[in-house]
Amino acid sequence: MGLSFLTDPKATVVCDASTVINLNATGCAVAILKALPNPFVISEVALSELDEDARSNRNDAKLVAELQSLELIKALPLDDKSLIHFESLVAGRTIDTLDDGEAATIACAVAINGVPIIDERKANRICEERYPDLLVGCTVDILAHEALSAALGVTKLSEAVVNALQQARMRVLPHCLPWVVDLIGPAKAALCPSLPAYVRNKTAKPQEL
């Protein structure tokens, strides 16, 4: 499964907090980012959300610190350009607004012409409505990059995806479900609670339900 938005190795990937949580859960975030040619950033707003998670015994902030020390990801502040988009994404009716982390991720991506990695359907819908020309990806898009399967091998990649699904409850958008199930197999897919029930029930063997 190739990724259209990552065919350009110079495209900057803007990670949401959930993306980092998912990558942390894989157990091989460093190897993942080293394998991909694209530069990765995270907004300082999303980064602050990970600091809050750290107080709940998560290690996600620690992971980002390690990735930063290895120069695999950089923190990006909201500047005048991105702040305009950020404010428009957090102000208004609940149905048309996002939380601060998602809004900052999208705002930064728009400002630098980058690629936001967003797993929430609502955020994807808002991106499509407000920024139709913006290329938007999700965590599975990162994991499905052909360079990653070559670097990790199918077995390790499958284990990484299962870890993200089970430990971080990674959300999988509908168009990514076939790739995930094909990679990890129906038995393991049935044991991943973040996958839709119809996928788990359809693929599971009776004794696994």
VOPAGU-2260 file (C-alpha; in pm, 1 decimal, decimal comma):
REM VOPAGU-2260
SITE   aa  ch    i         X         Y         Z
SITE  MET   A    0       0,0       0,0       0,0
SITE  GLY   A    1     173,9     315,4    -114,0
SITE  LEU   A    2     100,5     654,8      30,3
SITE  SER   A    3      17,7     925,7    -221,1
SITE  PHE   A    4     101,8    1212,0      10,7
SITE  LEU   A    5     438,0    1063,1     107,5
SITE  THR   A    6     560,8    1004,9    -244,0
SITE  ASP   A    7     724,9    1344,8    -195,1
SITE  PRO   A    8    1004,2    1281,8      58,1
SITE  LYS   A    9    1024,8    1654,6     128,6
SITE  ALA   A   10     663,4    1686,5     246,0
SITE  THR   A   11     655,9    1771,8     616,2
SITE  VAL   A   12     436,1    1539,4     821,5
SITE  VAL   A   13     253,3    1713,2    1108,2
SITE  CYS   A   14     167,9    1464,7    1384,2
SITE  ASP   A   15    -129,9    1497,2    1612,5
SITE  ALA   A   16    -100,3    1387,3    1976,5
SITE  SER   A   17    -288,9    1066,2    1897,1
SITE  THR   A   18     -34,3     988,0    1626,0
SITE  VAL   A   19     251,0    1000,1    1875,8
SITE  ILE   A   20      54,0     789,5    2123,0
SITE  ASN   A   21      -2,6     529,6    1850,8
SITE  LEU   A   22     361,8     529,7    1744,9
SITE  ASN   A   23     471,3     497,7    2105,2
SITE  ALA   A   24     247,2     195,2    2147,0
SITE  THR   A   25     405,8      17,6    1849,2
SITE  GLY   A   26     724,0     -24,6    2048,9
SITE  CYS   A   27     940,8      83,9    1756,9
SITE  ALA   A   28     871,8     452,1    1697,4
SITE  VAL   A   29    1238,7     535,3    1649,8
SITE  ALA   A   30    1278,9     269,8    1381,7
SITE  ILE   A   31     960,3     386,8    1210,9
SITE  LEU   A   32    1065,2     750,2    1182,6
SITE  LYS   A   33    1419,2     657,2    1082,0
SITE  ALA   A   34    1283,2     447,1     797,9
SITE  LEU   A   35    1075,7     728,1     648,1
SITE  PRO   A   36    1240,3    1005,4     445,7
SITE  ASN   A   37     992,7    1280,0     537,2
SITE  PRO   A   38    1056,5    1540,5     806,6
SITE  PHE   A   39     820,7    1508,8    1104,8
SITE  VAL   A   40     692,3    1785,2    1332,8
SITE  ILE   A   41     438,4    1819,2    1613,2
SITE  SER   A   42     270,8    2139,7    1721,7
SITE  GLU   A   43     362,1    2270,2    2064,5
SITE  VAL   A   44      -8,9    2260,7    2150,1
SITE  ALA   A   45     -31,7    1888,0    2072,8
SITE  LEU   A   46     293,7    1836,9    2259,4
SITE  SER   A   47     140,7    1994,6    2570,9
SITE  GLU   A   48    -138,6    1736,9    2553,6
SITE  LEU   A   49     123,3    1465,3    2580,0
SITE  ASP   A   50     266,2    1633,8    2888,3
SITE  GLU   A   51     -77,8    1600,9    3044,7
SITE  ASP   A   52     -85,2    1231,1    2950,4
SITE  ALA   A   53     249,5    1186,7    3123,1
SITE  ARG   A   54      85,4    1279,6    3453,7
SITE  SER   A   55    -146,6     983,6    3395,9
SITE  ASN   A   56     148,8     743,5    3380,7
SITE  ARG   A   57     188,1     755,4    3003,1
SITE  ASN   A   58     535,2     764,1    2847,4
SITE  ASP   A   59     431,7     953,5    2535,0
SITE  ALA   A   60     599,2    1281,6    2632,7
SITE  LYS   A   61     916,5    1088,9    2710,0
SITE  LEU   A   62     900,7     930,8    2366,2
SITE  VAL   A   63     876,1    1268,2    2196,4
SITE  ALA   A   64    1172,9    1393,7    2397,4
SITE  GLU   A   65    1372,8    1095,8    2272,7
SITE  LEU   A   66    1261,4    1153,2    1914,8
SITE  GLN   A   67    1353,5    1520,6    1946,0
SITE  SER   A   68    1697,8    1437,0    2080,6
SITE  LEU   A   69    1752,0    1211,6    1780,0
SITE  GLU   A   70    1627,7    1493,1    1551,9
SITE  LEU   A   71    1349,5    1269,3    1420,3
SITE  ILE   A   72    1074,7    1516,9    1510,1
SITE  LYS   A   73    1062,4    1888,4    1587,8
SITE  ALA   A   74     819,2    2095,1    1792,4
SITE  LEU   A   75     644,3    2366,3    1594,5
SITE  PRO   A   76     494,7    2677,6    1758,8
SITE  LEU   A   77     185,0    2854,5    1633,1
SITE  ASP   A   78     295,4    3162,1    1440,7
SITE  ASP   A   79      86,9    3448,3    1305,7
SITE  LYS   A   80     -11,8    3251,5     995,7
SITE  SER   A   81    -108,4    2928,3    1168,8
SITE  LEU   A   82    -278,4    3110,1    1456,3
SITE  ILE   A   83    -542,2    3248,6    1220,3
SITE  HIS   A   84    -638,5    2897,4    1111,0
SITE  PHE   A   85    -618,3    2766,5    1467,7
SITE  GLU   A   86    -864,7    3024,4    1597,6
SITE  SER   A   87   -1110,8    2949,7    1318,6
SITE  LEU   A   88   -1097,6    2579,3    1401,9
SITE  VAL   A   89   -1166,0    2614,1    1775,2
SITE  ALA   A   90   -1431,0    2889,3    1764,3
SITE  GLY   A   91   -1792,3    2822,7    1670,8
SITE  ARG   A   92   -2047,1    2545,5    1703,1
SITE  THR   A   93   -1926,8    2219,2    1855,1
SITE  ILE   A   94   -2013,8    2028,7    1540,0
SITE  ASP   A   95   -1779,8    2250,1    1337,9
SITE  THR   A   96   -1490,3    2291,0    1582,1
SITE  LEU   A   97   -1204,2    2077,2    1709,1
SITE  ASP   A   98   -1006,4    2039,0    2027,9
SITE  ASP   A   99    -690,1    2245,6    2059,4
SITE  GLY   A  100    -448,2    1969,4    1964,7
SITE  GLU   A  101    -623,4    1869,4    1644,1
SITE  ALA   A  102    -683,8    2231,8    1550,9
SITE  ALA   A  103    -317,0    2316,8    1600,8
SITE  THR   A  104    -208,3    2015,6    1396,9
SITE  ILE   A  105    -423,3    2120,5    1103,1
SITE  ALA   A  106    -336,5    2489,5    1139,0
SITE  CYS   A  107      36,1    2418,1    1133,4
SITE  ALA   A  108      -1,7    2189,6     831,9
SITE  VAL   A  109    -194,8    2454,3     639,2
SITE  ALA   A  110      58,8    2723,0     728,7
SITE  ILE   A  111     362,3    2523,2     611,9
SITE  ASN   A  112     188,4    2329,6     334,0
SITE  GLY   A  113     248,5    2008,5     524,8
SITE  VAL   A  114      52,0    1688,0     573,5
SITE  PRO   A  115    -152,2    1660,6     895,5
SITE  ILE   A  116    -191,7    1312,6    1043,3
SITE  ILE   A  117    -543,3    1297,1    1183,6
SITE  ASP   A  118    -729,1     980,9    1291,2
SITE  GLU   A  119   -1063,0    1135,1    1390,9
SITE  ARG   A  120   -1346,7    1130,2    1137,1
SITE  LYS   A  121   -1476,8    1470,3    1245,9
SITE  ALA   A  122   -1137,5    1632,7    1193,6
SITE  ASN   A  123   -1107,1    1468,0     854,4
SITE  ARG   A  124   -1450,6    1596,0     757,1
SITE  ILE   A  125   -1367,2    1950,1     863,8
SITE  CYS   A  126   -1040,6    1938,1     669,6
SITE  GLU   A  127   -1224,4    1823,2     359,0
SITE  GLU   A  128   -1481,7    2100,0     393,5
SITE  ARG   A  129   -1248,6    2388,3     477,2
SITE  TYR   A  130    -924,3    2284,2     312,7
SITE  PRO   A  131   -1018,0    2068,5      12,7
SITE  ASP   A  132    -669,5    2095,1    -136,0
SITE  LEU   A  133    -494,9    1984,3     183,3
SITE  LEU   A  134    -355,9    1630,6     176,0
SITE  VAL   A  135    -454,9    1460,8     501,2
SITE  GLY   A  136    -325,5    1131,3     633,0
SITE  CYS   A  137    -376,6     906,1     934,8
SITE  THR   A  138    -150,0     693,4    1151,6
SITE  VAL   A  139    -215,5     385,4     938,7
SITE  ASP   A  140     -85,2     576,6     637,3
SITE  ILE   A  141     249,9     608,9     815,1
SITE  LEU   A  142     254,7     242,3     912,3
SITE  ALA   A  143     158,3     135,9     561,0
SITE  HIS   A  144     443,9     317,5     389,1
SITE  GLU   A  145     637,2      78,0     166,4
SITE  ALA   A  146     968,6     194,5     313,6
SITE  LEU   A  147     852,0      78,2     654,4
SITE  SER   A  148     765,6    -274,8     550,8
SITE  ALA   A  149    1105,8    -297,7     385,5
SITE  ALA   A  150    1283,9    -172,9     698,7
SITE  LEU   A  151    1092,5    -369,8     961,8
SITE  GLY   A  152     977,5    -676,7     773,3
SITE  VAL   A  153     619,3    -798,6     762,0
SITE  THR   A  154     627,7    -984,8    1095,6
SITE  LYS   A  155     760,2    -693,8    1300,7
SITE  LEU   A  156     532,9    -448,2    1121,9
SITE  SER   A  157     232,9    -667,8    1198,5
SITE  GLU   A  158     331,4    -679,0    1565,7
SITE  ALA   A  159     370,7    -300,6    1569,8
SITE  VAL   A  160      21,5    -248,4    1426,3
SITE  VAL   A  161    -134,9    -491,6    1673,6
SITE  ASN   A  162      39,4    -310,6    1959,8
SITE  ALA   A  163     -97,5      23,8    1843,4
SITE  LEU   A  164    -447,4    -121,1    1810,8
SITE  GLN   A  165    -451,1    -296,8    2145,2
SITE  GLN   A  166    -244,2     -66,4    2366,1
SITE  ALA   A  167    -331,4     274,4    2220,2
SITE  ARG   A  168    -668,3     177,2    2071,5
SITE  MET   A  169    -558,7     330,0    1743,3
SITE  ARG   A  170    -850,0     445,1    1532,1
SITE  VAL   A  171    -861,3     308,6    1178,5
SITE  LEU   A  172   -1047,5     497,4     909,7
SITE  PRO   A  173   -1272,4     285,0     683,8
SITE  HIS   A  174   -1048,7     297,4     376,9
SITE  CYS   A  175    -757,1     160,7     583,1
SITE  LEU   A  176    -940,9    -137,5     732,2
SITE  PRO   A  177    -863,5    -384,6     449,4
SITE  TRP   A  178    -489,2    -316,5     477,5
SITE  VAL   A  179    -491,6    -360,8     854,9
SITE  VAL   A  180    -684,9    -688,9     847,3
SITE  ASP   A  181    -474,7    -826,9     562,2
SITE  LEU   A  182    -156,2    -744,8     755,9
SITE  ILE   A  183    -242,3    -872,8    1102,8
SITE  GLY   A  184    -483,6   -1148,2    1003,7
SITE  PRO   A  185    -846,7   -1208,5    1103,2
SITE  ALA   A  186    -771,8   -1377,6    1435,5
SITE  LYS   A  187    -572,0   -1084,3    1573,7
SITE  ALA   A  188    -810,1    -833,1    1419,7
SITE  ALA   A  189   -1090,3    -990,5    1622,0
SITE  LEU   A  190    -898,8    -914,2    1942,4
SITE  CYS   A  191    -845,2    -543,7    1872,3
SITE  PRO   A  192   -1123,5    -344,0    2041,8
SITE  SER   A  193   -1059,9     -23,7    1847,5
SITE  LEU   A  194   -1157,1    -191,4    1521,8
SITE  PRO   A  195   -1526,5    -167,9    1427,7
SITE  ALA   A  196   -1743,2    -444,4    1568,4
SITE  TYR   A  197   -1852,8    -557,5    1223,3
SITE  VAL   A  198   -1488,6    -615,6    1129,3
SITE  ARG   A  199   -1407,6    -806,1    1449,0
SITE  ASN   A  200   -1722,3   -1017,1    1436,8
SITE  LYS   A  201   -1692,5   -1092,1    1067,1
SITE  THR   A  202   -1329,7   -1200,7    1082,5
SITE  ALA   A  203   -1320,0   -1376,3    1419,2
SITE  LYS   A  204   -1340,7   -1748,1    1470,0
SITE  PRO   A  205   -1623,3   -1852,9    1707,3
SITE  GLN   A  206   -1390,2   -1938,5    1997,2
SITE  GLU   A  207   -1229,2   -1595,1    1980,2
SITE  LEU   A  208   -1553,9   -1398,3    2025,9
